[in-house]
Amino acid sequence: MKFAGIDVGLRNSTMAVISGGKAEIYRDYRTGISERIVAAGIDAPLSFPEKGFFRECERRLIERGIKLFPSGSSFFKRVVERGIEIAYEFEKIGIQVFEVYPFATRVLLDIAPDCNKRKKSCLNDIKKELENYVTAEINTHDEADAVISALTVKIFFEGQGELVSGKDGSILIPKK
């Protein structure tokens, strides 16, 4: 089975596809879309809060000690809209879509949880610890997030994930 992960960007959205224990990375997610992908994890909120800055599912992650940006912030609006657009593209061709949060996966799987992925030394730590799960040629933090997003979905399909849900959205995470 193939699982995809998409790191949503406003200019470019990177995708990783995991098949077996190897991930292939696409700098533009459109080049890697295939009907053979079973499910995709999108690294962006796929809904807005009913009111306020946080959705119920985000508040539940915060209660578990996982920090995140509020999806209701004005600076995040375009990322949410872009994530929803990408999710629709995948769903249109029959690919099941989940919202994922790579940092939550890093915390729960202990993949360099205290590292800032934008620092080269930390990115190297993340890449090294990801080798316990998947082989990938990762060069940027966007690529790392795409791989971790795909890994989150793969773990879920292996029975080791859970949906943290609320009335205004759900986020897929690994079971601790």
N, C-alpha and C positions, 0 to 999 in steps of 0.2 A: 504494500500500500504506500501511496505517496501523500505526504502532508506538506502544506505550504505555510510559510510565515511571511507577512508583509510588514515592513517598517514604513509607515505612512509619512511621506514628506510632501510639502506643497509643490515643490519643483520636480522631485523624483521620488518614487517609492520603490525600495529595494525588496526583492523577494528571495527567499531560500526555499528549496524543495528538498525534503528529506525522503529518501528511499532506502530502506534498510538502515544501515548505520552511517550513511554518507549524505552530506548536504551539497547541493549545487546552488550557486548564488547567481541571481540575475539582477543587474543594476537597474533595469526597468521591469517591473513586475509583469507587464503585458507580454514580454517575450517568453515567459515561463508558464503562462496559463495553459493548462491541459485538462481535458475531461478525465484524465487518469488520476487527477488529484482528488482524494477522498474528502478532505476538509482543509480549511485554511484558517489560520489565526491572524487576526488583524490587530496590529499594535496602534490602536487609536480607539477612543470611545466611539461606540456605534449608536449612541443615543444621547440626548440632552437631559439634564435634571428636570423633573416636573416643576421644581421651584428651587431657588437658591443656587449655590455653587456646586454642591456635591450630589451625586445620585446615591440612592440607598445602597447599591452594591459597593460603591466607593467608600461609604461610611463603614461598611462591614469589613473592608480590607484595612482601613485605618484602625479599627478596633483590634485587629490582629497584629498591629504594629507595622504595617506596610505603608510607607509614605507615598503620596501621589499628588499630581496636579489636579485641581478641580476642573472637571469637564465643563462646568458652567462659567468659567472665566472667559472674558471677551477675547483674550489672546489665543484661546484654544478653539474658538468657534470654527475657523476654516479647516483645522485639522480634523475636527469631528465630522464636518460636512464631507471632506475628502475621504475619510474612512468609510462613511456610509455609502458614498459613490462606488468605492472599490468593492465593498461587500456586495452591493447590488450586482456588479459585473460578474462576480464569482457565483452568486446564487442563481443568476440568469442561466448559467450553463450547468447547473445541478451540483455545484460544490457547496457542501455544508460550511457555514461561516461561524466563527466564534470571535468575540472580542478577547484579546489577551493583553497581559501587561508583563513584558519581559523582566522588569525589575522585581515584580512579585515572584516570578519563577526563579530568578537568581537568589532571592532571599530564602525561599522555601527549599531549594535544592543546594543551598550553600555554595553558589557559584560566584565567588568574589563579591559578596553582598555589600561590603563596605567600600568598594572601589568606585571611583568616578570613571565611567566608561570612556570619557573624552580624553583622559590621560593615557598616553602611550603605554606606560608601565602597567596600568590597570587593565587596559584592553588586552595586553599580553597575558595577564593573570586570568582574565575571563576566557580567552581562547584556550589556554592550557587546561583549565578546569572543565570546559565544554568537551574536551577530548574524552572525558569519561562517558559521554553520551553519544557523541556524533563526530565524524571527521568532516572538517570543512576548511577551506582556504579563506579565512576572515582577514580583511585588511582595514575595515572601518567599524566604528561603533554602530552605524546603520546596518551593516552586514551582520554584526553580532546580534543585534536586536531581531533581525529577520530570522536567523537561525534559531534563536531562543524561542521566538514565536511559533515556529514550526515544531520545535521540540515539545512545547507545551501541549500542542494538539496531539502529537504522537503519543505522549504520556497519557493523555486523557483516553485515547482509543485503546491503550494497553490496560485500562482500568485503574490508573493511578492519578486521576485528576478529578476536579470537582468544579461545578459552576457556583460562583458566589452571586446570588440573584437578589434582585429587589424589584419593586414595582416599575422602575424606570430603566432597567438594563441588567445585564449579566456579564461577569468577567470569569473566564476560564483560568484556573490555576492548578498547579500540581498539588496532590495531597502531601501534607508534611510528613 
